[in-house]
Amino acid sequence: MKLTKKSHACVRLEKDGRTLVLDPGGFTEQDAVLGADALLVTHEHPDHFDEGRLRAALDANPAAELWTLRSVAGQLAPAYPGRVHTVGHGDTFTAAGFDVEVHGELHAVIHPDIPRVTNVGYLVDGTVFHPGDALTVPGRPVDTLLLPVMAPWNKISEVIDYVREVRPRRAYDIHDALLTDLARPIYDRQIGALGGTDHRRLDPGASAEL
């Protein structure tokens, strides 16, 4: 499987000539969805869900389909009958040849005064886990964790403890658009030294074979 990092929380996974795109939000390049056979969205916040990008992908490929939670699916399902699927914790499905498990229910707490929205994470082919905006532990071994390193709802100690709890073979940074170049070496050093796993970072557009 080939993993390509796009800006912020978006990644592309490619296998056997098919492409799965996760969380192409408003901080992500316009071309992040090009050629997508399947799309997964973790929750409704605009840095993960951009309606225009999803519509562009679904319009460009009439065979493309979207899997997401109810808050997002309801905005797109009427225009794409039969192609937008609502999922929740515990669901399993196959998307463009990728086997997907759904884990989690709620977004992490930003502040007690801000209502929590729903959020799901996706474990793809039993190998790659994208938690969205939560520190969800999928309850099974994970080879590659897509690690949300910087957000209004987390701090580095929580990120490190999350890596320790999931115990992946490797962790790649996501959710990093707000992380400055000045701060990146600090995050790299601390997560790498304390997380207990192989911690890696890809620049937007860079790829790795998993």
Buried (B, 14 or more C-beta within 10 A) or exposed (E): BEBBBBBBBBBBBBBEEBBBBBBBBBBBBEEBBBBBBBBBBBBBBEBBBBBEBBBBBBEEBEEBBBBBBEBBBEBBBEEBEEBBBBBEBEBEBEBBEBEBBBBBBBBBEBEEEEEBBBBBBBBBBBBBBBBBBBBBBBEEEBBBBBBBBBBEBBEBEBBBEBBEEBEBEBBBBBBBBEBEEEBBEEBBEBBBEBBBBEBBBBEBEEEBEB
